[in-house]
Every structure is written in structure tokens, then in C-alpha cells.
Amino acid sequence: MEYAIVFLPLLGSFISGFFGKNLGGKICQILTSSFISISAILSIFIFYQVVVEDYSSNKLIFNWISSGDFNVNWSINIDPLTSVMLVIVSLISSIIHFYSIGYMSHDPHKSRFMAYLSLFTFSMLTLVSADNFLQLFFGWEGVGLCSYLLIGFWYKKPSANAAAIKAFIVNRVGDFGFAIGIFLIFFFYGTVNYNEVFEQTPLLSNHEIIFLGIEFNLITLICLLLFIGAMGKSAQILLHTWLPDAMEGPTPVSALIHAATMVTAGVFLVVKCSPIFEYSQTALNVVTAVGMITAFFAATVALVQNDIKKIVAYSTCSQLGYMFFAAGVGAYHVAIFHLFTHAFFKALLFLGAGCVIHSFKEEQDITLMGGVWKKIPYTYSLMIIGTLALTGFPFLSGYYSKDAIIEFAYLKGNTIGYYAAAIGIITAFLTAIYSWRLIFKTFHGKFNNKDNNLSSIQESSLIMLLPSCLLAIGAILSGVLFKEIFIGQDNLNFWNDSILFLQTVEHAHPPNWLLLLTPIIVILAIPVSYYLFIQNEKILRNFLLKNQLLYNFLLKKWYFDELYNLIFVEPIKKIGLFLWRKGDINTIDKYGPDGLSKLVKNISDKAVNFQSGYLYHYAFVMLVGFSILLTYLILY
């Protein structure tokens, strides 16, 4: 069963990729979707066994590396954490596969798209089911490769190619740190198997090493390097710039990257390595700080974006910040709970955004929409559900998981915990504002699109709406159904040894004001947003005119892209041009192939003069040659 979960997506990808032209796009879509669905059903069954029967296993596929005492297997490891991730990845992926049948119906390269999508899922399943860091790294790089292929799927668009390259390069920066972390683990632990590494960690907790001329605690250094990898994959601040540009890919790709696969890998890594992170309070503080800064930063940028997909993308970035600061305060199980609920409502928002884009004939600017809620009521209803869940509206999934993060941060009882809780509450308010701005600008107010008539706006096909409805059910119920399992009083029994809690946060009853504050803010944000974005837009317009610097600062995403362009891109381009001109052209080419070919040409031009057809010219050449030969023989 475990083998089928992991390898059915790979089989679907292989068939669709190599035999797609013969089978046809429609058959490939049905085949890959069916394989992923079987994988999802089996994953749910595994999760059920873990919850009810405390099931665990380690299925050996083959021995990968065996050198002396060093052994690395290719295995499928099942524990509570892995079982949760298997359900998230396979279930969300299967829904997105079926949605893609409708969304990509007019694309001529359906089979290639489905092959990439299934390969993406296989890579993520390999990542989460690994029992060692090397297999994890294989899946890690696999999702990076697939993201490059999918973001740049429409490769004839220069912007799509640029976005794919940007995602690949920025992730290489994070992956470089991650790889060094794995090298350090291998060097000092002598193994890369999870269980062996986790067992030795307490023994090495006080070990100090010199790295780049600076003395570090070994565990802290390893955690920070692993976290750099997580920052790249999960688009945390400083390594976040690739995520908004990833919207250049088809909408199903955006949904899969943001909801279930690539960006969740970083959170999974930190939680999986909790037996290492728990021995470094410094690393946990860094994780908390980066998480809460990212949550606030992304929320502020989302306030002023006009591209519907980029608003949802920055929302993902912000929610990932919540997950990281939850892990940083030691509430790893709450981070995974929010990852679980977030997968449903974020995938729902992306698929809903895809339906809107389809209805508006590929228009993505929300300022060029409006007034269509009666024309596309099903899409509108689905987007409302996703928005309510995202903002943490009472009794929907986001309410249970996001509020739990704020509560656990507050109950941590230290300075950084209080800061994290405060930032979490402020970010929750900003989240509600930009989320309802999206809804009101897209569906309410006046119809502002000049390229489409209001009468031409139509509801999406059933094959796109039905998968979205399944996600809506998850967005409504996943919080209330799984709260007790993931973060209830008996949650430690469920997680067993898959997560280590050295400093457990007592989930005592938080203050009533804290319990009421976030829901009240979230509810009040709805009429406030409606008033500002629909009823009286002059207030905002006047505010923006008076605060143009702030508006431009947010619109330009805190100028990170411009800063990186100034610090890294332009100097590297200048160095590259200098080396190309002075090195390649004026040195290597001049004295290499170009120089040799020029020399040969000059010699041949001179030699051709002897081919005159006159006998005395040939006799002269023979005489010179005979003289040279005779001289050589006499001398040597």
C-alpha cells in the first residue's frame, strides 16, 4: 500500500510524459488524475490506521548507498507526521489534477502538463516519506526542478521563463545552506538516518566548532543551515522574492505549489527536525523572528496588490510565517495543524481565482473586474468560504488553527512569544482587510472591464467547480474535525516520537480578551473593508495621495527586488560582461580557436602562392626542402 501511494504518481507521470502523444491529452488527464486519486485514498486509509491503531512502518525499497559503516536506504517511513503530510499532498494534488482537466482543456500540451504535475507530487511524497536526509534532499531538489518546469510551462512567454529561472536560482541559495547542513550532520554524526541523528543530538548539544572563523554551537549551526533551506522553499523573508513571480505558471500550478507541495516542505523540515531544533534555543528564536517578520511583511504587501493571484500568493507567504513562528515557540503540532487547514482554503482560493480568471478571459487585475457576483454565484460562494476560512472567521478551519498559533505564542510566556502573538493579531487584521478587498473589488461595485461585456461573463465548467466544492468542505470542516487529534489534550499521544517536545507549552486557558480579540477584529474588518473599498473609496484615494511614499513602498514590495538587483544582479552582470569581453573574446577566442584559425588561414594564403603552375617554382620549393633536410641530418 505504501509503495502504491508513492509510485502511482510516478507511473502516471511516466506514461503521460513518454506516451502522451500516442494516448492523447484527455486519456493522460484521466489516467494521471485516477492514479493520484488512488494514492489519496490509500493515504487516508494509512492516516486512519495511524489515528486508530497507532500504525507505523518502514518499507525498504532498496539499499541506496553502502560504504563501510555508512548505509543509506531508499525507504518509505510511516509515522504520524508523515501520515498527515501524505494526506495533504496526495488529496490536494488529486483535486487539483481533476480541476486541471477543465482549466487546461484548451491547452495543446495537456499530457506534458499532467506529467509535470504528477512528477511534482511524486517528488513531494518522496520528500515527506524519507527516513534519512539524503532521500529528503532528493525529493527537495525534485520539487525544485518540477517547480521550474511548471512555472515556465508556457515557455514562449518571456515573463514565465524569467519567473521559472528566478524561482530556481533563489531556491539554489537556500539549498546551498541546506546541503552544508547535511554535510555537517554526516561529518559529525557519521550518518544521515533520522533516528540515528536524533539519538546522538543530546550527546553533541554542547559541542563547539569553528565555522568561517567564528565559533558556533554545532547544533545551532546545523539548525540555522537547515532553516536557510526551509526559508528558500517556504519563501520566508529575504528568500521570498520568487513566490509572487511563480504566478506566471497556470493557476493549478500556483494552487499546488502554495497549498500542498513546495512551500510546505520548509515547515515540514523544521517540524521533522524538532529533535535537533529543541536543543538550540537560539535557532528557535531565529525561526520565530523570521516567521513573524514574514507574516507581517507579506500581509502589508498584499494590501496594495492588484493581481488576484499575487494577492493570494502573498497571503500564502504570510500564513507560512505563522507556521514558522508557531514552530519557533515550540508549538510544532499547531504549525502542522495550520499547514493542514491552510492546504484546503488556500487551494480553494487559488482554484476560485482560476475560475474568475477564466470568466474574465484571462484578466487578473481586480481593479478591472467588479459587479459580477450574480453572474458567477458559485465561484463567488466558493471564494467567500475560502476568504472566511483564511481570515479566521469563527468556526471555520482557519479560526481553529490560526488562533491556536496566537494562543500558544502568548502562552509561551517569554518576550519573543509575546511579540509573536502581537504580530499575529496585527497580521490577522491585515489579512482580513486585503482578503475582503479582493472579494469586494472582484465581485462587487461597478463592472470595470472594457474588454468583456457583463453579459459575456459566465460560470466555470462543472469539472472546475466540483473539485473546488470538495476543497470548500475541507475549508469549513477540517478545523473542527481534526482539532482534538492534532492539538487537543491528548495530541502528544497521537504524535508519539515523530515530534519532540522538550519544553511543552501548557495549553492552559488563555485570557478571555485574547480569545475574543482576533475573532472580533476579523468580523469588524468586513464592514470596514466594504466601506473603504465600495461605499466611500475617496477616503482611501485621499489617504494614498497624501502618503504616496508609503504606497509606493508597499507596491514595490519593500523594494527587495530593486535592492537585490542593485546588490547582486547588476554587479554580477558587469563582472560577466567584463569576463566575456576581456576573457572570452580578447583572450581565449583571440589566442585560441580564432587565433589558430587566423594563423592557419595566413599560412595557407602564403602557401597558395607556391601553387602557381610553373615548374621552376616547384623545383625551388623542393630544393629548399632538400636543403633543410640535409642540414638536419648533418647537425643531428
C-alpha positions as CSV (number, residue, x, y, z in Angstrom):
1,M,0.0,0.0,0.0
2,E,2.8,2.4,0.9
3,Y,4.6,1.6,-2.4
4,A,1.4,2.4,-4.3
5,I,1.0,5.8,-2.6
6,V,4.4,7.0,-3.6
7,F,4.9,5.3,-7.0
8,L,1.5,5.6,-8.6
9,P,2.1,9.4,-9.3
10,L,5.5,8.5,-10.8
11,L,3.9,5.9,-13.0
12,G,1.2,8.4,-14.2
13,S,3.9,10.9,-14.9
14,F,6.0,8.4,-16.9
15,I,3.0,7.3,-19.0
16,S,1.8,10.8,-19.7
17,G,5.3,12.1,-20.4
18,F,6.5,9.4,-22.7
19,F,3.4,8.1,-24.3
20,G,1.2,11.2,-24.2
21,K,1.3,11.9,-27.9
22,N,0.1,8.5,-28.7
23,L,-2.6,8.3,-26.0
24,G,-3.9,11.8,-26.3
25,G,-4.3,14.6,-23.8
26,K,-7.7,13.5,-22.5
27,I,-6.6,10.0,-21.6
28,C,-3.5,11.3,-19.9
29,Q,-5.6,13.7,-17.8
30,I,-7.9,10.9,-16.7
31,L,-5.1,8.4,-16.1
32,T,-2.9,10.7,-14.0
33,S,-5.9,12.0,-12.1
34,S,-7.0,8.4,-11.3
35,F,-3.6,7.3,-10.1
36,I,-3.3,10.3,-7.8
37,S,-6.8,9.7,-6.5
38,I,-5.9,6.1,-5.6
39,S,-2.8,7.4,-3.9
40,A,-5.0,9.9,-1.9
41,I,-7.5,7.2,-0.9
42,L,-4.7,4.9,0.3
43,S,-3.1,7.8,2.2
44,I,-6.4,8.5,4.0
45,F,-6.5,4.8,5.0
46,I,-2.9,5.0,6.3
47,F,-3.8,8.1,8.3
48,Y,-6.9,6.3,9.7
49,Q,-4.7,3.4,10.8
50,V,-2.2,5.8,12.5
51,V,-5.0,7.5,14.4
52,V,-7.0,4.4,15.4
53,E,-4.3,1.7,15.6
54,D,-1.1,3.7,16.2
55,Y,0.3,2.2,13.0
56,S,3.8,2.8,11.9
57,S,6.2,1.2,9.4
58,N,9.4,1.5,7.4
59,K,9.1,-0.2,4.0
60,L,12.5,-0.7,2.4
61,I,12.6,-0.1,-1.4
62,F,16.3,-0.8,-1.9
63,N,19.7,-0.2,-0.3
64,W,20.9,3.1,-1.9
65,I,24.5,3.6,-0.5
66,S,26.6,1.2,1.4
67,S,30.2,2.2,2.2
68,G,31.8,0.8,5.3
69,D,29.6,1.7,8.2
70,F,27.7,4.3,6.2
71,N,24.4,2.9,5.0
72,V,21.5,4.8,3.3
73,N,18.3,3.1,2.2
74,W,15.6,4.2,0.0
75,S,12.6,3.7,2.2
76,I,9.0,4.7,2.9
77,N,8.8,5.7,6.5
78,I,5.3,6.0,8.0
79,D,4.8,7.9,11.3
80,P,2.1,10.3,12.5
81,L,3.8,13.4,10.9
82,T,4.3,11.6,7.6
83,S,0.8,10.2,7.5
84,V,-0.6,13.8,7.8
85,M,1.6,15.0,5.1
86,L,0.7,12.1,2.8
87,V,-2.9,13.0,3.1
88,I,-2.3,16.7,2.5
89,V,-0.1,16.2,-0.6
90,S,-2.0,13.4,-2.3
91,L,-5.5,14.6,-1.5
92,I,-5.0,18.3,-2.6
93,S,-3.0,17.1,-5.6
94,S,-5.7,14.8,-6.7
95,I,-8.3,17.6,-6.5
96,I,-6.1,19.9,-8.5
97,H,-5.5,17.2,-11.1
98,F,-9.2,17.0,-11.7
99,Y,-9.6,20.7,-11.8
100,S,-6.8,20.9,-14.4
101,I,-8.9,18.8,-16.8
102,G,-11.2,21.7,-17.1
103,Y,-8.7,24.5,-16.7
104,M,-6.3,23.2,-19.3
105,S,-8.9,22.0,-21.7
106,H,-7.8,24.4,-24.5
107,D,-4.1,23.9,-24.0
108,P,-2.4,21.8,-26.7
109,H,0.2,20.4,-24.3
110,K,-2.1,18.6,-21.7
111,S,-0.1,15.4,-21.5
112,R,3.1,17.3,-20.7
113,F,1.4,19.4,-18.1
114,M,-0.1,16.4,-16.3
115,A,3.3,14.6,-16.5
116,Y,4.9,17.6,-14.7
117,L,2.1,17.8,-12.2
118,S,2.3,14.1,-11.2
119,L,6.1,14.2,-11.1
120,F,5.8,17.2,-8.7
121,T,3.5,15.1,-6.5
122,F,5.9,12.1,-6.6
123,S,8.8,14.3,-5.5
124,M,6.9,15.7,-2.6
125,L,5.7,12.3,-1.5
126,T,9.3,11.1,-1.7
127,L,10.4,14.0,0.5
128,V,7.8,13.5,3.3
129,S,8.2,9.7,3.4
130,A,12.0,9.7,3.7
131,D,13.7,8.2,6.7
132,N,17.1,10.0,6.0
133,F,18.3,13.4,5.0
134,L,19.7,12.2,1.6
135,Q,16.4,10.9,0.4
136,L,14.8,14.0,1.8
137,F,17.3,16.1,-0.3
138,F,16.4,14.1,-3.4
139,G,12.7,15.0,-3.0
140,W,13.7,18.5,-2.0
141,E,15.5,19.0,-5.3
142,G,12.8,17.2,-7.2
143,V,10.1,19.7,-6.2
144,G,12.5,22.5,-7.1
145,L,13.0,21.0,-10.6
146,C,9.3,20.5,-11.1
147,S,8.5,24.0,-9.9
148,Y,10.9,25.3,-12.6
149,L,9.2,23.2,-15.3
150,L,5.7,24.1,-14.2
151,I,6.2,27.9,-13.6
152,G,7.8,28.1,-17.0
153,F,5.3,25.7,-18.6
154,W,4.2,28.4,-21.1
155,Y,7.8,28.8,-22.1
156,K,7.0,31.0,-25.1
157,K,6.2,33.8,-22.6
158,P,9.4,35.6,-21.6
159,S,7.9,36.5,-18.2
160,A,7.2,32.8,-17.5
161,N,10.8,31.9,-18.3
162,A,12.2,34.7,-16.2
163,A,9.9,33.6,-13.3
164,A,11.0,30.0,-13.6
165,I,14.7,30.9,-13.6
166,K,14.2,33.2,-10.6
167,A,12.5,30.5,-8.6
168,F,15.2,28.0,-9.4
169,I,18.1,30.4,-8.6
170,V,16.6,31.8,-5.3
171,N,15.9,28.2,-4.2
172,R,19.5,27.2,-5.0
173,V,20.7,29.8,-2.5
174,G,18.6,28.2,0.2
175,D,19.5,24.7,-0.9
176,F,23.2,25.5,-0.6
177,G,22.8,26.2,3.1
178,F,20.6,23.1,3.4
179,A,23.3,21.0,1.7
180,I,26.1,22.3,4.0
181,G,23.8,21.4,7.0
182,I,23.5,17.8,5.7
183,F,27.3,17.7,5.2
184,L,27.9,18.8,8.8
185,I,25.4,16.2,10.0
186,F,27.3,13.5,8.1
187,F,30.7,14.7,9.2
188,F,29.9,14.9,12.9
189,Y,27.2,12.2,13.3
190,G,28.6,9.7,10.8
191,T,25.1,9.0,9.5
192,V,22.2,10.8,7.8
193,N,19.4,8.5,9.0
194,Y,16.9,10.4,11.1
195,N,16.7,8.0,14.1
196,E,20.5,7.8,14.4
197,V,20.9,11.5,14.1
198,F,18.2,12.3,16.6
199,E,19.6,9.8,19.1
200,Q,23.1,11.4,19.0
201,T,21.9,15.0,19.2
202,P,21.8,15.3,23.0
203,L,25.4,14.0,23.2
204,L,26.6,16.7,20.8
205,S,24.4,19.5,22.2
206,N,27.4,21.3,23.8
207,H,29.9,20.7,21.0
208,E,31.5,23.9,19.6
209,I,33.1,24.2,16.2
210,I,34.8,27.0,14.2
211,F,32.9,27.9,11.0
212,L,34.1,30.7,8.7
213,G,36.4,31.9,11.5
214,I,33.5,32.1,14.1
215,E,32.8,29.8,17.0
216,F,29.4,28.2,16.8
217,N,27.5,25.7,18.8
218,L,27.3,22.7,16.4
219,I,23.6,22.1,16.9
220,T,22.8,25.8,16.5
221,L,24.8,25.9,13.3
222,I,23.2,22.8,11.8
223,C,19.7,24.2,12.7
224,L,20.4,27.6,11.1
225,L,21.7,26.0,7.9
226,L,18.7,23.6,7.7
227,F,16.5,26.6,8.3
228,I,18.1,28.6,5.4
229,G,17.0,25.7,3.2
230,A,13.5,26.0,4.7
231,M,13.4,29.7,4.1
232,G,14.1,29.2,0.4
233,K,11.5,26.6,-0.1
234,S,8.8,28.2,2.0
235,A,9.5,31.7,0.7
236,Q,10.4,33.4,4.0
237,I,11.7,37.0,4.0
238,L,15.0,37.5,2.2
239,L,14.4,34.4,0.1
240,H,10.7,35.1,-0.7
241,T,11.1,37.0,-4.0
242,W,10.4,34.0,-6.2
243,L,7.0,33.3,-4.9
244,P,4.9,36.1,-6.4
245,D,6.6,35.7,-9.8
246,A,5.6,32.0,-9.7
247,M,2.1,33.1,-10.6
248,E,3.3,33.1,-14.2
249,G,2.5,29.4,-14.3
250,P,-1.0,28.0,-14.9
251,T,-3.4,28.5,-11.9
252,P,-3.4,24.8,-10.9
253,V,0.4,25.0,-10.6
254,S,0.0,28.0,-8.2
255,A,-2.5,26.1,-6.2
256,L,-0.3,23.0,-5.9
257,I,2.9,24.9,-5.1
258,H,1.2,27.1,-2.5
259,A,-1.2,24.7,-0.8
260,A,0.3,21.2,-0.7
261,T,3.7,20.8,-2.0
262,M,6.8,23.0,-2.4
263,V,6.2,25.8,0.2
264,T,5.1,23.3,2.9
265,A,8.4,21.5,2.6
266,G,10.2,24.0,4.7
267,V,7.7,23.8,7.5
268,F,7.8,20.0,7.4
269,L,11.6,20.1,7.6
270,V,11.6,22.2,10.7
271,V,9.0,20.1,12.4
272,K,10.6,16.8,11.3
273,C,13.9,18.1,12.8
274,S,12.3,19.1,16.1
275,P,14.6,16.6,17.9
276,I,17.5,18.8,16.7
277,F,15.9,22.3,17.0
278,E,14.8,21.6,20.5
279,Y,18.4,21.6,21.6
280,S,19.1,25.2,20.3
281,Q,17.0,28.0,21.7
282,T,19.0,30.4,19.5
283,A,17.8,28.7,16.3
284,L,14.2,28.6,17.6
285,N,14.3,32.3,18.3
286,V,15.6,32.9,14.7
287,V,12.8,30.8,13.3
288,T,10.2,32.7,15.4
289,A,11.7,36.1,14.4
290,V,11.8,35.3,10.7
291,G,8.3,33.8,10.8
292,M,6.7,36.8,12.4
293,I,8.5,39.3,10.2
294,T,7.5,37.4,7.1
295,A,3.8,37.2,8.3
296,F,3.7,41.0,8.7
297,F,5.7,41.9,5.6
298,A,3.7,39.7,3.2
299,A,0.4,41.0,4.7
300,T,1.3,44.6,4.2
301,V,2.4,44.0,0.6
302,A,-0.9,42.1,-0.2
303,L,-2.9,45.2,0.9
304,V,-2.0,47.1,-2.3
305,Q,-1.5,44.4,-5.0
306,N,-4.0,44.3,-7.8
307,D,-3.2,40.9,-9.4
308,I,-5.7,38.5,-8.0
309,K,-3.2,35.6,-7.9
310,K,-0.4,37.7,-6.4
311,I,-2.7,38.8,-3.5
312,V,-3.3,35.1,-2.7
313,A,0.4,34.4,-3.2
314,Y,1.4,37.0,-0.6
315,S,-1.3,35.6,1.6
316,T,0.5,32.2,1.4
317,C,3.8,33.8,2.3
318,S,2.2,35.4,5.3
319,Q,0.5,32.2,6.5
320,L,3.8,30.3,6.2
321,G,5.2,33.0,8.5
322,Y,2.5,32.0,11.1
323,M,3.5,28.3,10.8
324,F,7.2,29.1,11.3
325,F,6.7,31.3,14.4
326,A,4.5,28.5,15.8
327,A,7.3,26.1,15.3
328,G,9.7,28.6,16.8
329,V,7.8,28.8,20.0
330,G,7.8,25.0,20.2
331,A,4.2,24.5,19.0
332,Y,5.2,22.2,16.2
333,H,1.9,20.4,16.2
334,V,0.0,23.6,15.9
335,A,2.2,24.6,12.9
336,I,1.3,21.3,11.2
337,F,-2.4,21.8,12.1
338,H,-2.4,25.2,10.4
339,L,-0.5,23.7,7.4
340,F,-3.3,21.1,7.2
341,T,-6.2,23.5,7.3
342,H,-4.4,26.1,5.1
343,A,-4.0,23.5,2.4
344,F,-7.7,23.4,1.9
345,F,-8.7,27.0,2.0
346,K,-5.6,28.2,0.1
347,A,-6.1,25.7,-2.7
348,L,-9.7,26.7,-2.7
349,L,-8.8,30.4,-3.1
350,F,-6.4,29.7,-6.0
351,L,-8.9,27.5,-7.8
352,G,-11.6,30.1,-7.2
353,A,-9.2,32.7,-8.6
354,G,-8.7,30.5,-11.6
355,C,-12.4,30.4,-12.2
356,V,-12.6,34.2,-12.0
357,I,-9.7,34.5,-14.5
358,H,-11.5,32.1,-16.9
359,S,-14.7,34.0,-16.6
360,F,-12.9,37.3,-17.4
361,K,-11.0,35.8,-20.4
362,E,-7.6,35.7,-18.6
363,E,-7.9,39.1,-16.9
364,Q,-6.1,39.0,-13.5
365,D,-6.4,42.7,-12.4
366,I,-9.1,43.0,-9.7
367,T,-9.5,46.8,-10.5
368,L,-10.7,45.7,-13.9
369,M,-13.4,43.4,-12.5
370,G,-16.4,44.1,-10.2
371,G,-20.1,43.7,-10.2
372,V,-20.2,40.0,-11.2
373,W,-21.3,38.2,-8.0
374,K,-24.8,37.5,-9.6
375,K,-23.2,36.3,-12.8
376,I,-20.9,33.7,-11.3
377,P,-22.6,32.9,-7.9
378,Y,-21.0,29.5,-7.4
379,T,-17.5,30.9,-7.8
380,Y,-18.4,33.8,-5.6
381,S,-19.7,31.5,-2.9
382,L,-16.6,29.4,-3.0
383,M,-14.3,32.4,-2.8
384,I,-16.4,33.7,0.2
385,I,-15.8,30.4,2.0
386,G,-12.1,30.4,1.3
387,T,-11.8,34.0,2.5
388,L,-13.7,33.4,5.7
389,A,-11.5,30.4,6.4
390,L,-8.3,32.3,5.6
391,T,-9.2,35.3,7.8
392,G,-10.1,33.0,10.8
393,F,-13.8,33.7,10.8
394,P,-15.3,31.8,13.8
395,F,-15.9,28.1,13.5
396,L,-14.2,27.7,10.1
397,S,-10.9,25.9,9.7
398,G,-8.6,28.9,9.9
399,Y,-10.3,30.1,13.1
400,Y,-9.1,26.9,15.0
401,S,-5.6,26.7,13.6
402,K,-4.6,30.4,13.4
403,D,-6.0,31.4,16.7
404,A,-4.2,28.4,18.3
405,I,-0.9,29.7,17.0
406,I,-1.5,33.1,18.6
407,E,-2.6,31.5,21.8
408,F,0.4,29.2,22.0
409,A,2.8,32.1,21.3
410,Y,1.2,34.1,24.1
411,L,1.3,31.2,26.5
412,K,5.0,30.6,25.8
413,G,5.4,33.4,28.4
414,N,8.6,34.9,27.1
415,T,9.4,38.1,25.3
416,I,9.6,36.7,21.8
417,G,6.4,34.7,22.4
418,Y,4.5,37.9,23.3
419,Y,6.0,39.7,20.3
420,A,4.9,36.8,18.0
421,A,1.4,36.9,19.5
422,A,1.1,40.7,18.9
423,I,2.4,40.4,15.3
424,G,0.0,37.5,14.8
425,I,-3.0,39.6,15.9
426,I,-2.0,42.6,13.8
427,T,-1.4,40.4,10.7
428,A,-4.8,38.8,11.2
429,F,-6.4,42.2,10.9
430,L,-4.3,43.0,7.8
431,T,-5.2,39.6,6.4
432,A,-8.9,40.3,6.8
433,I,-8.6,43.7,5.1
434,Y,-6.7,42.5,2.0
435,S,-8.9,39.4,1.7
436,W,-12.1,41.3,1.7
437,R,-10.6,43.9,-0.6
438,L,-10.1,41.1,-3.1
439,I,-13.7,39.9,-2.7
440,F,-15.3,43.4,-2.9
441,K,-13.1,44.6,-5.8
442,T,-13.6,41.4,-7.8
443,F,-17.3,40.7,-7.2
444,H,-19.0,43.9,-6.0
445,G,-19.2,47.6,-7.1
446,K,-19.2,48.6,-10.7
447,F,-18.3,46.4,-13.6
448,N,-15.0,47.9,-14.8
449,N,-13.8,45.6,-17.6
450,K,-13.7,47.2,-21.1
451,D,-12.5,44.1,-22.9
452,N,-15.6,42.0,-21.8
453,N,-19.3,42.7,-21.7
454,L,-21.1,41.9,-18.5
455,S,-23.3,39.5,-20.4
456,S,-20.2,37.5,-21.6
457,I,-19.2,36.7,-18.0
458,Q,-20.1,33.0,-17.4
459,E,-19.7,30.5,-14.7
460,S,-16.9,28.0,-15.0
461,S,-17.5,24.4,-16.1
462,L,-18.6,21.7,-13.6
463,I,-15.2,19.9,-13.8
464,M,-13.7,23.1,-12.3
465,L,-16.4,23.8,-9.7
466,L,-16.8,20.3,-8.3
467,P,-13.1,20.0,-7.1
468,S,-13.5,23.5,-5.6
469,C,-16.5,22.3,-3.7
470,L,-14.6,19.5,-2.2
471,L,-12.0,22.0,-1.0
472,A,-14.7,24.2,0.4
473,I,-15.9,21.3,2.6
474,G,-12.3,20.9,3.8
475,A,-12.1,24.6,4.5
476,I,-15.2,24.5,6.6
477,L,-14.8,21.2,8.5
478,S,-11.0,20.4,8.7
479,G,-10.5,22.6,11.7
480,V,-13.4,21.4,13.9
481,L,-12.9,17.7,12.9
482,F,-9.2,17.5,13.5
483,K,-8.5,20.0,16.3
484,E,-8.6,17.4,19.1
485,I,-6.4,14.9,17.1
486,F,-3.7,17.5,16.3
487,I,-3.7,19.9,19.2
488,G,-6.1,18.6,21.8
489,Q,-5.1,17.4,25.3
490,D,-4.1,14.0,24.0
491,N,-2.2,15.3,21.0
492,L,1.1,14.1,22.3
493,N,-0.2,10.6,22.2
494,F,-1.0,11.0,18.6
495,W,2.3,12.5,17.5
496,N,4.3,9.9,19.5
497,D,8.0,10.2,18.6
498,S,7.5,12.0,15.3
499,I,7.7,15.3,17.0
500,L,9.9,16.1,20.1
501,F,8.5,18.4,22.8
502,L,11.3,19.2,25.3
503,Q,9.7,22.4,26.5
504,T,6.0,21.7,26.2
505,V,3.7,24.8,26.3
506,E,1.0,24.1,28.8
507,H,-2.3,24.7,26.9
508,A,-3.8,26.4,29.9
509,H,-6.9,28.5,29.3
510,P,-5.7,31.8,27.7
511,P,-7.2,35.1,28.8
512,N,-10.7,35.8,27.6
513,W,-9.6,39.0,25.9
514,L,-7.1,37.1,23.8
515,L,-9.8,34.5,22.8
516,L,-12.2,37.3,21.7
517,L,-9.8,39.8,20.3
518,T,-8.9,38.1,17.0
519,P,-12.4,37.0,16.0
520,I,-13.8,40.5,16.8
521,I,-11.1,42.1,14.6
522,V,-11.8,39.6,11.8
523,I,-15.6,40.3,11.9
524,L,-15.2,44.1,12.1
525,A,-12.9,44.0,9.1
526,I,-15.8,43.0,6.9
527,P,-17.9,46.2,7.2
528,V,-14.7,48.4,7.4
529,S,-13.5,46.9,4.1
530,Y,-16.8,47.3,2.4
531,Y,-17.0,50.9,3.4
532,L,-13.4,51.7,2.3
533,F,-13.4,49.7,-1.0
534,I,-17.0,50.1,-2.1
535,Q,-19.0,52.8,-0.3
536,N,-16.5,55.5,0.1
537,E,-13.4,55.0,-2.0
538,K,-12.5,58.7,-1.7
539,I,-11.1,58.2,1.8
540,L,-8.5,55.7,0.6
541,R,-7.8,57.7,-2.5
542,N,-7.1,60.8,-0.5
543,F,-5.0,58.8,2.0
544,L,-2.9,57.4,-0.8
545,L,-2.3,60.8,-2.3
546,K,-1.1,62.1,1.0
547,N,1.1,59.0,1.7
548,Q,2.5,58.3,-1.8
549,L,5.8,57.2,-0.4
550,L,4.2,54.5,1.8
551,Y,2.0,53.4,-1.0
552,N,5.0,53.0,-3.4
553,F,7.0,51.3,-0.7
554,L,4.3,48.6,-0.3
555,L,3.5,48.5,-4.0
556,K,7.2,47.8,-4.7
557,K,7.2,45.0,-2.1
558,W,9.5,46.9,0.3
559,Y,12.0,47.3,-2.7
560,F,13.5,43.8,-2.2
561,D,13.7,43.1,-5.9
562,E,15.3,46.5,-6.6
563,L,17.7,46.0,-3.7
564,Y,18.8,42.6,-4.9
565,N,19.1,43.9,-8.4
566,L,21.4,46.7,-7.2
567,I,23.5,44.5,-4.9
568,F,23.7,41.2,-6.8
569,V,22.3,41.2,-10.3
570,E,23.9,44.4,-11.8
571,P,27.4,43.8,-10.3
572,I,27.3,40.1,-11.5
573,K,26.2,41.2,-14.9
574,K,29.0,43.7,-15.1
575,I,31.5,41.1,-14.0
576,G,30.1,38.7,-16.5
577,L,30.3,41.2,-19.4
578,F,33.9,42.1,-18.4
579,L,35.0,38.4,-18.3
580,W,33.2,37.8,-21.6
581,R,34.8,40.7,-23.4
582,K,38.3,40.6,-21.8
583,G,38.4,36.9,-21.1
584,D,36.4,35.1,-23.7
585,I,36.7,37.4,-26.7
586,N,40.1,39.1,-26.2
587,T,42.0,36.2,-24.6
588,I,40.5,32.8,-25.1
589,D,39.0,33.4,-28.5
590,K,41.7,35.7,-29.8
591,Y,44.6,33.3,-28.9
592,G,42.5,30.1,-29.0
593,P,40.2,29.0,-31.8
594,D,40.0,32.4,-33.5
595,G,43.8,32.9,-33.3
596,L,44.7,29.4,-34.6
597,S,42.2,29.6,-37.4
598,K,43.6,33.0,-38.4
599,L,47.1,31.7,-38.3
600,V,46.2,28.7,-40.4
601,K,44.5,31.0,-42.9
602,N,47.5,33.3,-43.1
603,I,49.8,30.3,-43.7
604,S,47.5,28.9,-46.3
605,D,47.3,32.3,-48.0
606,K,51.1,32.4,-48.3
607,A,51.4,28.7,-49.3
608,V,48.9,29.1,-52.1
609,N,51.3,31.4,-53.8
610,F,53.6,28.4,-54.5
611,Q,50.8,26.7,-56.3
612,S,51.5,28.8,-59.4
613,G,51.7,26.0,-62.1
614,Y,55.3,27.0,-63.0
615,L,57.8,24.1,-62.9
616,Y,60.7,26.2,-61.6
617,H,58.5,27.3,-58.6
618,Y,58.0,23.6,-57.6
619,A,61.8,22.9,-58.2
620,F,62.6,25.8,-55.9
621,V,60.4,24.5,-53.1
622,M,61.9,21.0,-53.5
623,L,65.4,22.5,-53.3
624,V,64.6,24.4,-50.1
625,G,63.1,21.3,-48.5
626,F,66.1,19.2,-49.5
627,S,68.4,21.8,-48.0
628,I,66.5,21.8,-44.7
629,L,66.5,18.0,-44.6
630,L,70.2,17.8,-45.4
631,T,71.1,20.4,-42.7
632,Y,69.1,18.5,-40.1
633,L,70.9,15.2,-41.0
634,I,74.3,16.8,-40.8
635,L,73.6,18.5,-37.4
636,Y,71.9,15.6,-35.7
